[in-house]
């Protein structure tokens, strides 16, 4: 039997996830600046959806988690205010046994799940097993919880490692959390990620690799203050860039690079349109950073386009085409190395965090 439905609670969660590798995460654990009240947990999480992923398509995640002497089931959705990839709503209730029971949720949540499922069964899609070390720190009036996560994602007979640092704002404002992250060692081994464990688990279950993604629509209201409208647009552009960040870095994906350029172009255009409402702050020099990054991305993109053109017409003069392709690929690799160094630099990480 599920516990009484009165135990269900809704929490607004502001959290930023940093992807890294196991060695870097272990090093961060030893960092003296990241010490605080500490607890450890072994967590097993199971994600559910219909066979055709109706919940995921609606931006809803349903999970069952056991660990630390508790059994919880949770519905997670993106909050309407703030950056959708950092601010989420959680509806959680406690259970007495590790079996999904949507009747334990309040009526409104239960009916929403049933409507989304459309009569289809909710099935186990994937699971994660994580060793989590939690630390709570006080920083400039804010309380920040750090979760060092080591573990695996398991789905469809496959397994992938997890190494990430989650930072959740328990008290205070998002600006303080972002500044705290700026003081961490930046770079490719500690990159801002918008992909949740659930999304990665579903990709593994469906046999999908990380892929480039286009911008999602911006949601504005007619009565929204101008400054708020700019923030919504800027967060949307930033999310667009971060969604493609690791794809471009790890896979050297040409489409991801193109989407980086599109995201930066949108962000620069928004800053130009709203320049009178943007507060003056240390980030006032950011346009120069954007220009430097855009120029580097532009060079790599041009080479990618030329390579595609040559490949598409390289049937009759295969020998000459092969030589040209070889030379261009060498130049492309050099440009991607330069671009990678720039995107992994402290200045670029600062640009992401103070935009």
Secondary structure, 3 states (H helix, E strand, C coil): CECCHHHCEEEEEEEEEEEECHHHHHHHHCCHHHCCEEEEEEEEEEEEECCCCHHHHCCCEEEEEEECCEEEEEEEEECCCCCCCCEEEEEEEEECCCCCCHHHCCHHHHHHHHHHHCCCCCEEEEEEEEEEEEEEEEECCEEEEEEEEEEEEEECCEEEEEEEEEEEEEECCHHHHHHHHHCCCCCCCEEEECCCHHHHHHHHHCCCCCCCCCCCCCCCCCCCCHHHHHHHHHHHHHHHHHHHHHHHHHHCCHHHHHHHHHHHHHHHHHHHHCCCCCCCCHHHHHHHHHHHHHHHHHHHHHHHHHHHHHHHCCCCCHHHHHHHHHHHHHHHHHHHHHHHHHHCCHHHHHHHHHC
